[in-house]
């Protein structure tokens, strides 16, 4: 069960960075080479990625960080902004909408928190001895924005899929399409001078300018003209949050994930339940069936917790107790699949939360020899987000707020100041032998399944590059499996009741883009890899 080509990881001694675009990876590597730490490398890579991969992330998006310090302590930076002060159900009803639009200005209803997360990450970098100013960390991003970006294969494919839906949205055609509305060919140079000016202003004035300075003024004015419910006041009061991550201890490793309203609990549950099944043979029908069934139960449990925490919300730790996990494992049949989908869905998805189904996110990993590690996802929610490009700044807005509901009885009802549910699930793991792994993936609600597939394969002894490249699956209304799977395994899964659909495309974007960075103990150094399905990779010093 493998693709024809072999994908190897990268090794280094002092620092490592992995991203889904080679220019962002190079930006992070250059910072490491100049003596920057892992957080600074991740920041430089993230800024560049926001320019060269606009289909998945940009300044108008959000982000979620896990940062490990040299002593092994892990912190989470929650950089997902809340709904604007004018984002009321009545706001949409008065404009003739029974549901929040998926695209356009009315979908851009939450504060873009990504730059606020960069600000907290820069403070964390300083605490680890980092001395690089914002102008250095944004240098590569500014340069790429100024000279123009070359359309990557991933951007080309995303544009083909999205152009009909986004063509009429303000600013989209001028920024990302040919004048006749066609998708630009791979290698086409697209200029983004306004975005370059915005980044240069942030480099001069500091990242806080995005919320409380000249950039904030221009962003707010353009949002008001477009009709978005996000105001200048919403920007001014916004601060990213430092939060305590979820933790889980298993016999062979400890895990960290982001707390609600992110999807980290689902990822932890999937790995915790799978670990209790006693499966030892990698790339077998039992391996895939166990992960899929563990994932189904994790989705059903986690659905109630992927919401803005309140005094009435369930405590995620209650779902991770030995007693709770034992009950769920007992319900998993090693021979038959759980009927699927179950519960409320939207469209064809069985998931209670309407996460984006396309790849509107990017994972960045970084590590240095001091033990600082980063697992970070930044996101526009859907491919190209809301599609709204603000003319004064070149900022492309996300559509994370489309995950809210106008029904006040829903799990995630639209309310000003409320944070939306997040599919994002960056992870960190500490193995019993001392290896530390930063891992993550794009892919909407499929992220926990991808995380579990990659991590379990690696723990079973597959090389890191092979664990990431091997065929994956996507659990939706049925079980979609990537071409390259062993036919006998596919037949065994179908015999167990799985509604199997083989996706004939090689390395489809729908499977998400995964990556990992590993800090090996002693003098073994660092290792990294990013998905061959993406346009990136890993590089170190």
Legacy VTK file of the C-alpha trace (Angstrom):
# vtk DataFile Version 3.0
C-alpha trace
ASCII
DATASET POLYDATA
POINTS 541 float
0.000 0.000 0.000
2.253 2.785 -1.239
2.733 5.224 -4.054
5.306 4.409 -6.714
7.664 7.148 -5.628
9.597 7.290 -2.356
9.415 10.467 -0.285
12.220 11.027 2.175
12.407 13.358 5.115
15.060 16.031 5.630
17.674 15.895 8.406
19.562 18.761 10.069
21.494 19.525 13.236
20.457 23.000 14.419
17.034 23.914 13.068
14.196 22.687 10.870
11.143 24.227 9.198
8.406 22.618 7.080
5.657 24.345 5.070
3.408 23.628 2.054
5.315 26.062 -0.214
9.037 25.989 -0.929
9.440 29.788 -0.793
7.930 29.913 2.700
10.145 27.036 3.782
13.180 28.919 2.487
12.132 32.078 4.358
12.043 30.123 7.611
15.311 28.331 6.900
17.072 31.650 6.244
15.988 32.939 9.661
17.335 29.795 11.321
20.626 30.196 9.447
20.940 33.750 10.798
20.561 32.469 14.369
16.828 32.935 14.799
14.859 30.503 16.932
12.059 28.179 15.842
9.269 30.681 16.575
10.999 33.379 14.520
11.471 30.902 11.682
7.796 29.982 11.832
6.812 33.666 11.765
8.923 34.394 8.689
7.541 31.295 6.982
3.976 32.207 7.955
4.260 35.740 6.582
5.698 34.490 3.308
3.099 31.741 3.086
0.347 34.358 3.422
1.670 35.915 0.203
2.635 32.931 -1.942
-0.307 30.653 -0.976
-3.318 33.002 -1.040
-5.706 30.139 -1.737
-5.277 28.808 1.805
-4.106 31.710 3.984
-3.636 35.470 3.907
-3.563 38.427 6.327
-7.350 38.349 6.638
-7.341 34.849 8.143
-6.892 33.324 11.577
-4.453 30.933 13.222
-3.780 28.461 16.016
-0.334 27.890 17.547
1.178 25.276 19.830
4.593 26.391 21.109
6.877 24.199 23.205
9.597 25.877 25.243
13.051 24.366 25.995
11.758 22.988 29.306
8.969 21.086 27.590
6.086 23.366 28.564
3.452 23.892 25.862
1.291 26.965 25.314
-1.506 27.574 22.816
-2.045 30.870 21.000
-5.669 31.183 19.910
-5.705 33.704 17.059
-9.267 33.206 15.861
-11.222 36.453 16.046
-14.784 36.799 17.336
-17.901 37.864 15.463
-18.192 41.612 14.906
-20.397 43.858 17.019
-22.955 44.171 14.213
-23.010 40.424 13.464
-26.562 39.694 14.606
-29.101 37.273 13.178
-31.305 40.298 12.496
-28.495 41.797 10.373
-28.815 38.845 7.990
-32.593 38.482 8.139
-32.994 42.152 7.212
-30.871 41.480 4.120
-33.017 38.531 3.071
-30.848 35.682 4.347
-32.054 32.637 6.290
-28.474 31.334 6.427
-25.131 33.088 6.605
-23.733 33.357 3.057
-20.737 31.108 2.493
-18.835 33.723 0.477
-18.623 37.466 -0.006
-18.705 40.448 2.396
-21.457 38.982 4.598
-19.351 35.868 5.193
-16.492 38.074 6.454
-18.132 38.567 9.836
-15.341 37.720 12.302
-12.221 39.717 13.145
-9.172 38.360 11.264
-7.042 37.219 14.190
-3.977 35.889 12.391
-1.766 38.969 12.747
-2.725 39.175 16.433
-1.383 35.645 16.800
1.836 36.711 15.088
2.158 39.460 17.687
1.913 37.009 20.603
4.255 34.588 18.845
6.813 37.384 18.418
6.632 38.006 22.170
7.174 34.282 22.783
10.172 34.324 20.437
11.667 37.180 22.457
11.211 35.191 25.657
13.342 32.442 24.074
16.114 34.892 23.238
14.885 35.959 19.819
16.023 39.402 18.695
14.746 39.688 15.140
12.515 42.732 14.525
9.286 42.592 12.555
10.981 44.152 9.548
13.325 41.151 9.272
10.600 38.574 9.842
8.410 40.175 7.150
11.265 40.803 4.724
10.718 37.776 2.504
6.951 38.279 2.436
7.340 41.912 1.376
9.794 41.011 -1.356
7.556 38.317 -2.822
4.516 40.588 -2.689
6.438 43.413 -4.333
7.878 41.469 -7.283
4.809 39.273 -7.719
4.042 35.653 -6.940
4.218 32.735 -9.348
0.973 30.765 -9.458
1.713 27.334 -7.973
0.070 24.086 -9.066
-1.996 24.095 -5.860
-3.190 27.660 -6.436
-4.043 26.851 -10.043
-6.164 23.848 -9.029
-7.887 25.832 -6.279
-8.679 28.656 -8.696
-10.199 26.275 -11.223
-12.485 24.895 -8.519
-13.466 28.258 -7.010
-13.513 30.851 -9.788
-17.169 30.471 -10.801
-18.294 30.942 -7.187
-15.938 33.837 -6.426
-15.681 35.749 -9.707
-18.313 38.377 -8.798
-17.014 39.051 -5.279
-15.315 42.455 -4.952
-11.605 42.334 -5.724
-11.342 38.632 -6.494
-11.086 38.744 -10.293
-8.567 41.595 -10.294
-6.404 39.781 -7.733
-6.570 36.136 -8.759
-8.112 35.689 -12.242
-7.218 36.645 -15.777
-9.116 39.674 -17.163
-11.465 37.293 -19.010
-12.251 35.416 -15.797
-10.137 32.348 -16.531
-7.821 30.728 -13.995
-4.202 31.790 -14.568
-1.830 29.079 -15.706
0.851 27.645 -13.443
3.814 30.026 -13.416
1.767 33.139 -14.152
3.096 36.093 -12.132
0.461 37.875 -10.058
1.313 41.258 -8.572
0.063 42.309 -5.137
1.440 45.813 -4.556
-1.237 46.805 -2.038
-0.436 43.758 0.080
3.261 44.603 -0.138
2.512 48.126 1.108
0.467 46.722 3.988
3.243 44.359 5.043
5.799 47.174 4.768
3.641 49.325 7.048
3.458 46.498 9.595
7.228 46.118 9.373
7.714 49.842 10.119
4.982 50.399 12.716
4.768 46.945 14.273
2.206 44.170 13.945
-0.215 45.934 16.291
-0.843 48.467 13.523
-3.136 45.924 11.885
-5.657 46.478 14.693
-4.925 49.899 16.131
-3.058 51.904 13.486
-3.099 52.990 9.868
-3.719 49.508 8.514
-6.665 49.083 10.894
-8.202 52.319 9.652
-7.989 51.232 6.018
-9.217 47.678 6.717
-12.215 48.959 8.692
-13.142 51.507 6.018
-13.028 48.905 3.265
-15.058 46.409 5.310
-17.702 49.071 5.950
-17.928 49.922 2.249
-18.254 46.231 1.380
-21.058 45.724 3.910
-19.284 43.469 6.427
-20.497 43.600 10.062
-16.897 43.898 11.381
-16.145 47.457 12.570
-13.145 49.582 13.510
-14.074 49.063 17.164
-13.960 45.278 16.681
-10.419 45.587 15.363
-9.320 47.992 18.110
-10.425 45.775 21.004
-9.197 42.478 19.542
-6.375 40.576 21.247
-5.232 37.039 20.489
-5.367 34.736 23.525
-2.781 32.553 25.229
-4.601 29.442 26.422
-3.803 26.164 28.133
-3.740 23.305 25.614
-5.557 20.021 26.046
-3.266 17.216 27.200
-3.475 13.440 27.041
-1.090 10.799 28.367
-0.974 7.420 26.656
1.334 4.503 27.556
3.855 5.367 24.837
3.445 9.131 24.479
2.023 12.408 25.753
-0.051 14.599 23.435
-1.014 18.271 23.290
-3.792 19.830 21.211
-5.748 23.075 20.980
-8.848 23.417 23.201
-12.393 24.241 22.008
-13.691 25.849 19.911
-10.932 24.106 17.920
-11.048 20.461 16.860
-8.127 19.319 19.034
-10.343 17.164 21.250
-11.436 15.109 18.238
-7.812 14.457 17.329
-6.907 13.373 20.876
-9.951 11.110 21.113
-9.140 9.438 17.797
-5.589 8.630 18.903
-6.645 7.625 22.437
-9.321 5.213 21.237
-7.083 3.728 18.544
-4.302 3.166 21.095
-6.676 0.985 23.137
-7.573 -1.311 20.239
-4.316 -3.257 20.434
-3.566 -3.040 16.709
0.088 -3.602 15.846
0.270 -4.240 12.091
0.768 -1.079 10.070
-1.048 -0.581 6.746
-3.423 -3.465 7.337
-7.204 -3.509 7.056
-7.318 -3.647 10.862
-5.126 -0.519 11.082
-7.338 1.529 8.758
-10.602 0.151 10.155
-9.467 0.903 13.702
-8.506 4.503 12.877
-11.725 5.110 10.936
-13.959 3.692 13.664
-12.053 5.545 16.395
-12.460 8.688 14.307
-16.210 8.199 13.987
-16.674 7.928 17.732
-14.354 10.888 18.283
-16.441 13.033 15.922
-19.666 12.079 17.700
-18.196 12.940 21.098
-16.272 16.013 20.070
-19.179 17.568 18.182
-20.748 18.766 21.425
-17.514 20.436 22.553
-16.404 22.230 19.375
-17.963 25.487 20.462
-17.138 28.650 22.372
-16.570 27.465 25.965
-19.147 28.657 28.512
-19.989 27.716 32.083
-22.487 25.239 30.623
-20.058 23.640 28.166
-18.769 20.119 28.840
-15.227 19.860 30.175
-13.115 18.243 27.415
-11.134 16.389 30.072
-14.288 14.451 30.997
-14.198 12.726 27.602
-10.562 11.668 28.064
-10.834 9.810 31.369
-9.951 6.083 31.370
-13.569 5.217 32.142
-14.959 7.308 29.272
-12.413 5.946 26.813
-13.065 2.348 27.910
-16.799 2.772 27.223
-16.144 4.084 23.734
-13.574 1.428 22.851
-15.993 -1.299 23.941
-18.469 -0.003 21.374
-16.004 -0.379 18.467
-16.557 -3.572 16.486
-13.280 -4.859 14.992
-15.232 -6.634 12.237
-18.043 -4.222 11.330
-18.330 -0.496 10.731
-20.533 1.900 12.658
-23.382 3.022 10.359
-22.505 6.429 8.981
-23.404 9.263 8.872
-25.100 9.816 12.196
-26.554 12.999 13.652
-27.305 16.332 12.060
-25.418 17.269 8.958
-25.198 20.018 6.397
-25.176 18.955 2.776
-23.355 15.648 2.382
-21.258 15.916 5.521
-22.113 13.906 8.655
-20.389 16.442 10.893
-22.502 18.573 13.196
-20.342 21.644 12.574
-20.280 23.019 9.003
-16.520 23.075 8.547
-15.083 23.939 5.165
-14.599 20.888 2.965
-11.715 22.286 0.928
-8.135 23.105 1.820
-8.339 26.618 3.250
-5.493 26.133 5.744
-1.735 25.606 5.895
0.378 23.823 8.521
3.808 25.152 9.493
6.236 23.288 11.716
9.566 24.457 13.123
12.124 23.336 15.691
15.561 24.321 16.923
18.221 22.497 18.889
17.339 24.319 22.122
14.048 22.409 22.196
11.721 25.188 21.027
9.095 23.699 18.721
6.149 25.112 16.787
3.049 23.441 15.398
0.959 26.104 13.681
-2.041 26.295 11.357
-3.164 29.498 9.667
-6.337 29.534 7.676
-8.932 31.264 5.507
-11.523 28.562 6.403
-12.527 27.838 2.771
-10.347 28.004 -0.322
-9.747 31.758 -0.899
-11.884 32.456 2.200
-14.719 34.893 1.628
-13.161 35.873 -1.703
-13.321 39.525 -0.618
-10.103 41.456 -1.338
-9.964 44.834 0.424
-8.801 47.422 -2.147
-6.791 49.734 0.134
-4.686 47.019 1.762
-4.871 43.959 -0.511
-6.084 41.909 2.481
-8.082 38.791 1.529
-10.763 38.121 4.150
-11.590 34.706 5.558
-15.103 33.276 5.886
-14.744 31.528 9.236
-17.988 33.133 10.393
-19.942 31.051 7.883
-19.646 28.211 10.419
-22.092 30.038 12.706
-25.830 29.401 12.575
-28.660 31.960 12.555
-30.715 29.514 14.655
-30.407 30.660 18.312
-30.851 27.027 19.428
-27.874 25.778 17.434
-24.595 24.611 18.960
-22.815 27.644 17.511
-25.375 30.456 17.214
-24.243 33.756 15.763
-23.603 36.313 18.513
-21.350 39.386 18.562
-18.115 38.601 20.384
-18.501 34.834 20.015
-15.678 32.844 18.426
-16.603 30.432 15.628
-15.850 26.699 15.626
-12.445 25.796 14.177
-11.503 22.691 12.216
-7.850 23.447 13.023
-6.011 20.844 15.098
-2.226 21.343 15.326
-0.563 18.740 17.524
2.550 18.022 19.576
3.671 14.635 20.903
6.410 13.504 23.310
7.374 9.857 22.845
8.697 7.602 25.593
12.183 7.591 24.047
12.406 11.401 24.135
11.444 12.245 20.548
9.237 15.318 20.256
6.967 15.608 17.212
5.176 18.688 15.912
2.513 17.620 13.415
-0.561 18.890 11.645
-2.540 19.012 8.423
-5.014 20.999 6.401
-8.275 19.467 5.220
-11.263 20.792 7.190
-13.020 18.213 9.364
-10.622 15.570 8.024
-7.629 16.984 9.924
-7.862 14.643 12.963
-8.083 11.599 10.695
-5.023 12.731 8.754
-3.137 13.479 11.975
-3.969 10.029 13.328
-2.997 8.305 10.080
0.399 10.008 9.863
1.275 9.686 13.537
0.191 6.037 13.859
2.139 5.067 10.743
5.261 6.739 12.082
4.846 5.126 15.512
4.473 1.735 13.832
7.891 2.246 12.256
7.233 3.785 8.851
9.781 6.446 7.827
8.387 9.945 8.267
8.261 10.784 4.557
6.482 7.518 3.750
4.004 7.988 6.603
2.971 11.348 5.126
2.939 10.260 1.470
1.024 6.979 1.864
-2.605 6.907 0.622
-5.081 8.502 2.996
-8.836 8.637 3.365
-11.599 11.140 3.978
-14.608 10.185 6.094
-17.686 12.035 4.881
-21.049 10.578 3.842
-18.962 7.592 2.735
-15.325 6.550 2.974
-13.259 8.182 0.242
-9.834 6.548 -0.131
-6.940 7.814 -2.198
-5.731 5.875 -5.221
-2.801 3.591 -4.423
-4.401 1.671 -1.592
-3.895 -2.083 -1.700
-6.943 -3.551 -3.448
-7.218 -6.379 -0.905
-7.436 -3.860 1.949
-10.110 -1.865 0.121
-12.098 -5.079 -0.373
-11.777 -6.007 3.308
-13.001 -2.558 4.348
-15.976 -2.844 1.998
-16.757 -6.315 3.405
-16.795 -4.782 6.894
-19.550 -2.412 5.758
-17.566 0.677 4.779
-19.036 2.577 1.843
-15.717 2.698 -0.022
-15.066 5.094 -2.888
-11.598 5.086 -4.478
-10.501 8.567 -5.589
-8.605 7.948 -8.833
-6.663 11.227 -8.775
-3.064 10.959 -7.613
-2.427 13.034 -4.472
-5.784 14.907 -4.469
-5.952 18.187 -2.547
-9.132 16.989 -0.845
-6.936 14.735 1.329
-5.264 17.790 2.837
-1.580 18.616 3.182
0.212 17.117 6.199
3.597 17.751 7.737
5.768 16.980 10.743
8.987 18.115 12.418
10.807 15.857 14.887
13.344 16.739 17.573
15.346 13.575 18.201
17.026 13.082 21.598
20.739 13.442 22.169
22.845 14.202 19.111
20.438 12.669 16.585
19.327 16.122 15.462
16.152 17.240 13.723
13.951 15.750 11.016
11.161 17.214 8.938
8.848 16.535 6.009
5.884 18.149 4.295
3.314 16.611 2.026
4.141 15.730 -1.599
0.519 16.726 -2.251
1.581 20.334 -1.587
4.147 22.628 -3.224
6.480 22.672 -0.240
8.795 20.587 1.857
11.188 20.753 4.797
14.602 22.373 5.094
17.061 22.783 7.931
20.421 24.099 9.052
LINES 1 542
541 0 1 2 3 4 5 6 7 8 9 10 11 12 13 14 15 16 17 18 19 20 21 22 23 24 25 26 27 28 29 30 31 32 33 34 35 36 37 38 39 40 41 42 43 44 45 46 47 48 49 50 51 52 53 54 55 56 57 58 59 60 61 62 63 64 65 66 67 68 69 70 71 72 73 74 75 76 77 78 79 80 81 82 83 84 85 86 87 88 89 90 91 92 93 94 95 96 97 98 99 100 101 102 103 104 105 106 107 108 109 110 111 112 113 114 115 116 117 118 119 120 121 122 123 124 125 126 127 128 129 130 131 132 133 134 135 136 137 138 139 140 141 142 143 144 145 146 147 148 149 150 151 152 153 154 155 156 157 158 159 160 161 162 163 164 165 166 167 168 169 170 171 172 173 174 175 176 177 178 179 180 181 182 183 184 185 186 187 188 189 190 191 192 193 194 195 196 197 198 199 200 201 202 203 204 205 206 207 208 209 210 211 212 213 214 215 216 217 218 219 220 221 222 223 224 225 226 227 228 229 230 231 232 233 234 235 236 237 238 239 240 241 242 243 244 245 246 247 248 249 250 251 252 253 254 255 256 257 258 259 260 261 262 263 264 265 266 267 268 269 270 271 272 273 274 275 276 277 278 279 280 281 282 283 284 285 286 287 288 289 290 291 292 293 294 295 296 297 298 299 300 301 302 303 304 305 306 307 308 309 310 311 312 313 314 315 316 317 318 319 320 321 322 323 324 325 326 327 328 329 330 331 332 333 334 335 336 337 338 339 340 341 342 343 344 345 346 347 348 349 350 351 352 353 354 355 356 357 358 359 360 361 362 363 364 365 366 367 368 369 370 371 372 373 374 375 376 377 378 379 380 381 382 383 384 385 386 387 388 389 390 391 392 393 394 395 396 397 398 399 400 401 402 403 404 405 406 407 408 409 410 411 412 413 414 415 416 417 418 419 420 421 422 423 424 425 426 427 428 429 430 431 432 433 434 435 436 437 438 439 440 441 442 443 444 445 446 447 448 449 450 451 452 453 454 455 456 457 458 459 460 461 462 463 464 465 466 467 468 469 470 471 472 473 474 475 476 477 478 479 480 481 482 483 484 485 486 487 488 489 490 491 492 493 494 495 496 497 498 499 500 501 502 503 504 505 506 507 508 509 510 511 512 513 514 515 516 517 518 519 520 521 522 523 524 525 526 527 528 529 530 531 532 533 534 535 536 537 538 539 540
